[in-house]
Amino acid sequence: MPSLRRTMALTRYHLHKRNCVGIFPLLCAFLCGVLLTALIANTSPTCSPTGRVYDPENSYFLILLIVTAPENFERRSTIRETYLNLRPRMINESYQEELIHIPPLNERGHVQLESVATQRQLLGNYRAWQQKPIKNIKVINFKIKPLFAIGMYGQPKNVRRAIYEEQRVFGDILELEQLQDSYANLTAKVLYSMRKIDEKYDFKYLAKLDDDTYVKLDLLAEDLLSYYEKLHQVQQQQQQQKTENHPNNNNHHKGAPLLELYWGYFRGAATIQKHGVWQETDYTLCDRYGPYALGGGYVLSKGLVSYIATYAEQLSLYKSEDIAVGTWLAPFRNIHRRHDVRFDTAWKARACKDYHMLLHKRTARHMRDLYAGELCTHEEDQPDGKPAALPKEYFYDWTQPPSSCCKTAV
């Protein structure tokens, strides 16, 4: 633009002098300036950006990565008809203060995870919150993207046609063309799904779910939104405090890691599988598995998903994907490993509780019952009507080694 203005100024000057001999070249120069400016204006958007640029349509608060098999159409249809219709709602303003805990960092920058007493208090607060009268319900407008991950490699033509038609109708299939869909490839399936999602979408959080897990999505989203808001409030307060304490030191905040979230129902010191489908031959780090969130459902913040996606080709593909994720994330000091008894995500459903937010091992019928407000119909399906031995709920004691982590009953 400055060159254009100079050209126009010179043109006006010489036209004022009525120098006929110079008018034609100056007009040419003027037109060239206009053309050059137009070209610059049109080409600037294609310059390489300094960071990744996302299509706004591909920007979401929460991605639901739902691991499913090609033949499980009924499960996917049930999920679409039930909990995907739920949306976060603000019931009252006490949730964030009473139920969201942002752990502090110690002097070395390591997250100080919740004590058993804190976990018990938070659960008690949640149960009390459930009894509060409803006030001014309003739907919060934010975006959730469900993606059903399916390995497409080697699928018969009729299966491919069915999946492509499903994708055409619903637009929620994550097609993994290079992956053969099998139990043996479950870890690779989760790994490459995260990589593909990280490449395509902008998001804050990702929930990995099995297709037999029911999610009270309104409550999960309410909690996650409150967590996100409170985390930023705490970080802003900490930054302001540091600035006030060190007004002349511009480097005082360097080295303080951003808090990442790994939210689920954690297990410690699980026995390494030596036989069967989940036989593990490559896990040589220890004689037990390290702490990990059970695979029926867990939530990861964007930074952790991006890390896994970035190093996908270098990470060990252990048999169990939940154990693999826990192992991949083990070294980080800035992860909030949020153990939550509201996640009923083990290999077998626990005793039904009204505070459960994620409920694993549910059939399509159970999901419809849950959506209709019936919580415990899965317990009616026990063989011969005999109550089965169900997994016990526990608070995770992070002050103890994993071998003694999980002995405090709820």
Solvent accessible surface area in square Angstrom, and as a share of the most:
residue,aa,sasa,rsa
1,M,118,0.53
2,P,75,0.47
3,S,52,0.34
4,L,20,0.10
5,R,139,0.51
6,R,149,0.54
7,T,28,0.16
8,M,68,0.30
9,A,46,0.35
10,L,98,0.49
11,T,11,0.06
12,R,145,0.53
13,Y,121,0.46
14,H,53,0.24
15,L,75,0.38
16,H,154,0.69
17,K,115,0.49
18,R,193,0.70
19,N,66,0.34
20,C,102,0.61
21,V,137,0.79
22,G,19,0.18
23,I,46,0.23
24,F,149,0.62
25,P,75,0.47
26,L,36,0.18
27,L,78,0.39
28,C,54,0.32
29,A,48,0.37
30,F,55,0.23
31,L,112,0.56
32,C,83,0.50
33,G,13,0.12
34,V,64,0.37
35,L,110,0.55
36,L,97,0.48
37,T,26,0.15
38,A,45,0.35
39,L,93,0.46
40,I,106,0.54
41,A,64,0.50
42,N,110,0.57
43,T,75,0.44
44,S,59,0.38
45,P,108,0.68
46,T,114,0.66
47,C,90,0.54
48,S,106,0.68
49,P,83,0.52
50,T,156,0.91
51,G,46,0.44
52,R,132,0.48
53,V,118,0.68
54,Y,60,0.23
55,D,71,0.37
56,P,108,0.68
57,E,126,0.57
58,N,36,0.18
59,S,41,0.26
60,Y,33,0.13
61,F,21,0.09
62,L,0,0.00
63,I,0,0.00
64,L,0,0.00
65,L,0,0.00
66,I,0,0.00
67,V,14,0.08
68,T,5,0.03
69,A,24,0.19
70,P,20,0.12
71,E,138,0.62
72,N,32,0.16
73,F,103,0.43
74,E,110,0.49
75,R,96,0.35
76,R,2,0.01
77,S,19,0.13
78,T,0,0.00
79,I,0,0.00
80,R,29,0.10
81,E,96,0.43
82,T,3,0.02
83,Y,0,0.00
84,L,23,0.12
85,N,89,0.46
86,L,43,0.21
87,R,86,0.31
88,P,0,0.00
89,R,65,0.24
90,M,51,0.23
91,I,18,0.09
92,N,14,0.07
93,E,156,0.70
94,S,25,0.16
95,Y,3,0.01
96,Q,30,0.13
97,E,120,0.54
98,E,65,0.29
99,L,5,0.03
100,I,3,0.02
101,H,58,0.26
102,I,21,0.11
103,P,5,0.03
104,P,64,0.40
105,L,64,0.32
106,N,48,0.24
107,E,163,0.73
108,R,173,0.63
109,G,10,0.10
110,H,69,0.31
111,V,20,0.11
112,Q,89,0.39
113,L,42,0.21
114,E,10,0.04
115,S,51,0.33
116,V,25,0.14
117,A,69,0.53
118,T,40,0.23
119,Q,13,0.06
120,R,117,0.43
121,Q,106,0.47
122,L,39,0.19
123,L,19,0.09
124,G,37,0.35
125,N,35,0.18
126,Y,2,0.01
127,R,107,0.39
128,A,58,0.45
129,W,11,0.04
130,Q,55,0.25
131,Q,137,0.61
132,K,70,0.30
133,P,93,0.59
134,I,110,0.56
135,K,121,0.51
136,N,126,0.65
137,I,84,0.43
138,K,109,0.46
139,V,110,0.63
140,I,43,0.22
141,N,149,0.77
142,F,30,0.13
143,K,90,0.38
144,I,13,0.07
145,K,36,0.15
146,P,25,0.16
147,L,5,0.02
148,F,0,0.00
149,A,0,0.00
150,I,0,0.00
151,G,0,0.00
152,M,0,0.00
153,Y,127,0.48
154,G,64,0.62
155,Q,31,0.14
156,P,76,0.48
157,K,161,0.68
158,N,92,0.47
159,V,40,0.23
160,R,60,0.22
161,R,153,0.56
162,A,62,0.48
163,I,3,0.01
164,Y,88,0.33
165,E,80,0.36
166,E,10,0.05
167,Q,56,0.25
168,R,174,0.64
169,V,83,0.48
170,F,96,0.40
171,G,34,0.33
172,D,9,0.05
173,I,6,0.03
174,L,10,0.05
175,E,34,0.15
176,L,9,0.04
177,E,67,0.30
178,Q,163,0.72
179,L,13,0.06
180,Q,104,0.46
181,D,31,0.16
182,S,47,0.30
183,Y,162,0.62
184,A,72,0.56
185,N,47,0.24
186,L,34,0.17
187,T,4,0.02
188,A,11,0.09
189,K,5,0.02
190,V,0,0.00
191,L,0,0.00
192,Y,57,0.22
193,S,0,0.00
194,M,0,0.00
195,R,73,0.27
196,K,79,0.33
197,I,0,0.00
198,D,11,0.06
199,E,121,0.54
200,K,109,0.46
201,Y,12,0.04
202,D,45,0.23
203,F,4,0.02
204,K,90,0.38
205,Y,7,0.03
206,L,0,0.00
207,A,0,0.00
208,K,0,0.00
209,L,0,0.00
210,D,31,0.16
211,D,7,0.04
212,D,18,0.09
213,T,0,0.00
214,Y,5,0.02
215,V,0,0.00
216,K,26,0.11
217,L,0,0.00
218,D,15,0.08
219,L,24,0.12
220,L,0,0.00
221,A,0,0.00
222,E,3,0.01
223,D,0,0.00
224,L,0,0.00
225,L,20,0.10
226,S,5,0.03
227,Y,1,0.00
228,Y,55,0.21
229,E,77,0.34
230,K,32,0.13
231,L,15,0.07
232,H,75,0.33
233,Q,83,0.37
234,V,33,0.19
235,Q,48,0.21
236,Q,124,0.55
237,Q,115,0.51
238,Q,80,0.35
239,Q,79,0.35
240,Q,114,0.51
241,Q,109,0.48
242,K,69,0.29
243,T,67,0.39
244,E,116,0.52
245,N,93,0.48
246,H,87,0.39
247,P,95,0.60
248,N,145,0.75
249,N,67,0.34
250,N,124,0.64
251,N,89,0.46
252,H,44,0.20
253,H,75,0.34
254,K,137,0.58
255,G,60,0.58
256,A,49,0.38
257,P,33,0.21
258,L,130,0.65
259,L,21,0.11
260,E,32,0.14
261,L,2,0.01
262,Y,1,0.00
263,W,0,0.00
264,G,0,0.00
265,Y,5,0.02
266,F,0,0.00
267,R,106,0.39
268,G,10,0.09
269,A,13,0.10
270,A,4,0.03
271,T,84,0.49
272,I,11,0.06
273,Q,80,0.36
274,K,119,0.50
275,H,151,0.67
276,G,61,0.59
277,V,103,0.59
278,W,89,0.31
279,Q,77,0.34
280,E,11,0.05
281,T,99,0.57
282,D,95,0.49
283,Y,18,0.07
284,T,117,0.68
285,L,121,0.60
286,C,77,0.46
287,D,115,0.60
288,R,108,0.39
289,Y,6,0.02
290,G,30,0.28
291,P,42,0.27
292,Y,8,0.03
293,A,0,0.00
294,L,18,0.09
295,G,10,0.09
296,G,2,0.02
297,G,0,0.00
298,Y,1,0.00
299,V,0,0.00
300,L,0,0.00
301,S,10,0.06
302,K,41,0.17
303,G,31,0.30
304,L,6,0.03
305,V,0,0.00
306,S,25,0.16
307,Y,58,0.22
308,I,0,0.00
309,A,8,0.06
310,T,93,0.54
311,Y,103,0.39
312,A,3,0.02
313,E,112,0.50
314,Q,134,0.59
315,L,29,0.14
316,S,54,0.35
317,L,87,0.43
318,Y,14,0.05
319,K,74,0.32
320,S,20,0.13
321,E,7,0.03
322,D,21,0.11
323,I,13,0.06
324,A,0,0.00
325,V,0,0.00
326,G,5,0.04
327,T,25,0.15
328,W,13,0.05
329,L,0,0.00
330,A,64,0.49
331,P,110,0.69
332,F,71,0.29
333,R,91,0.33
334,N,23,0.12
335,I,2,0.01
336,H,0,0.00
337,R,33,0.12
338,R,17,0.06
339,H,14,0.06
340,D,12,0.06
341,V,7,0.04
342,R,12,0.04
343,F,0,0.00
344,D,0,0.00
345,T,1,0.01
346,A,11,0.09
347,W,182,0.64
348,K,58,0.25
349,A,10,0.08
350,R,2,0.01
351,A,43,0.33
352,C,19,0.11
353,K,71,0.30
354,D,58,0.30
355,Y,2,0.01
356,H,1,0.00
357,M,0,0.00
358,L,1,0.00
359,L,2,0.01
360,H,11,0.05
361,K,95,0.40
362,R,4,0.02
363,T,76,0.44
364,A,14,0.11
365,R,118,0.43
366,H,13,0.06
367,M,3,0.01
368,R,104,0.38
369,D,25,0.13
370,L,15,0.08
371,Y,91,0.35
372,A,78,0.60
373,G,54,0.52
374,E,92,0.41
375,L,57,0.28
376,C,50,0.30
377,T,14,0.08
378,H,17,0.08
379,E,65,0.29
380,E,133,0.60
381,D,72,0.38
382,Q,42,0.19
383,P,102,0.64
384,D,129,0.67
385,G,63,0.61
386,K,138,0.58
387,P,125,0.79
388,A,38,0.29
389,A,95,0.73
390,L,48,0.24
391,P,38,0.24
392,K,167,0.71
393,E,19,0.08
394,Y,30,0.11
395,F,4,0.02
396,Y,3,0.01
397,D,29,0.15
398,W,53,0.19
399,T,111,0.64
400,Q,84,0.38
401,P,79,0.50
402,P,53,0.33
403,S,78,0.50
404,S,34,0.22
405,C,2,0.01
406,C,34,0.20
407,K,156,0.66
408,T,40,0.23
409,A,71,0.55
410,V,72,0.41
